């Protein structure tokens, strides 16, 4: 699957399709912060260098 204008590393490292969409949008919209309670997803987002907060 190809996401136009989206970092492929964000899509490739996400654990499921929903996570891939959120990570992709987080990389496209600069200045955004991703809120999640999923600790595995938080770890993935931090590895990608995306801003994340645990809720």
N, C-alpha and C positions, 0 to 999 in steps of 0.2 A: 504494500500500500504506500502511496506517495502523498505527502502533505506539502502543498505548495508554500514556499516561504518559511518553512519550519525546520529547525535543526533536526537532522536525522538521528543524532545521538540521543536526543530527548525521546524520540519514538522507540529507538532500539533498546534502551535501558529500562523502559517502563515494564512492569510485570503483567499488565493486562491492557485491554483496549481503552478503557476509561481513564486509567492512569496516563496512558500515552497522550490522550487528548488534552488532559489537564496540564501535563508537562509541556506539551507543544505550545499551548496557549500562553503558559507562563513565560516561555522563552520568546514568544512573539511580542507580547505586550510588556514592554520594559516599564519598570516601576511597580509592577504588580507583585503581590505577595500571595502565595498559595497557602490556604489554611486546610489542615487535615489532622486526623487523629491516627492515621495508619503509620506506625513506626517504620515499617519496611519502606513505604513510599517516601517518608521524610528522609530516610537515609539515601535513597536514590536521587531525590531532588537536590540534596546537599552535594552529592558527588557531581551532579551536573552544574553546580554553582548557581542554582535558582533559589530565590528567597522563599523561605517556608517558615510557618509558625504552627506549633502544635496547639490544637484546640481541644 
